[in-house]
Amino acid sequence: MLIINLLILYFKFYAVCLVVKGIPEYIKTLLVNIKGKTLFEKLYVPFEKSA
């Protein structure tokens, strides 16, 4: 029983580590998406007005 509890704790710890490692990547992709979208809007909106 103790071994099972230790395994569960280990997997929880591992999952937390994965999440913590993944957060910066997630923020980076969010920032890229936001920048990409605003860049797209900057390029697209004037083009639409001129058309």
C-alpha positions as CSV (number, residue, x, y, z in Angstrom):
1,M,0.0,0.0,0.0
2,L,2.8,2.4,0.9
3,I,4.5,1.8,-2.5
4,I,1.2,2.7,-4.3
5,N,0.9,5.9,-2.3
6,L,4.5,6.8,-3.1
7,L,3.9,6.2,-6.8
8,I,0.8,8.4,-6.7
9,L,2.8,11.1,-5.0
10,Y,5.5,10.8,-7.6
11,F,3.1,11.1,-10.5
12,K,1.4,14.1,-8.9
13,F,4.8,15.7,-8.4
14,Y,5.8,14.8,-12.0
15,A,2.5,16.3,-13.3
16,V,3.1,19.5,-11.4
17,C,6.6,19.8,-12.8
18,L,5.3,19.3,-16.4
19,V,2.6,22.0,-15.8
20,V,5.2,24.4,-14.4
21,K,7.5,23.8,-17.3
22,G,4.6,24.1,-19.8
23,I,3.4,27.5,-18.5
24,P,6.2,29.6,-20.0
25,E,5.7,27.9,-23.4
26,Y,1.9,28.5,-23.1
27,I,2.5,32.2,-22.3
28,K,5.0,32.5,-25.2
29,T,2.4,31.0,-27.7
30,L,-0.3,33.3,-26.3
31,L,2.0,36.4,-26.8
32,V,2.9,35.2,-30.3
33,N,-0.8,34.8,-31.1
34,I,-1.6,38.2,-29.7
35,K,1.3,39.9,-31.6
36,G,0.4,37.9,-34.8
37,K,-3.2,39.0,-34.6
38,T,-2.5,42.6,-34.0
39,L,0.2,42.6,-36.8
40,F,-2.4,40.9,-39.1
41,E,-5.0,43.6,-38.2
42,K,-2.5,46.4,-38.8
43,L,-1.7,45.0,-42.2
44,Y,-5.2,43.9,-43.2
45,V,-7.4,46.9,-42.0
46,P,-5.6,49.5,-44.1
47,F,-5.7,47.1,-47.1
48,E,-9.4,46.7,-46.6
49,K,-10.0,50.5,-46.5
50,S,-8.0,51.1,-49.7
51,A,-9.9,48.3,-51.5
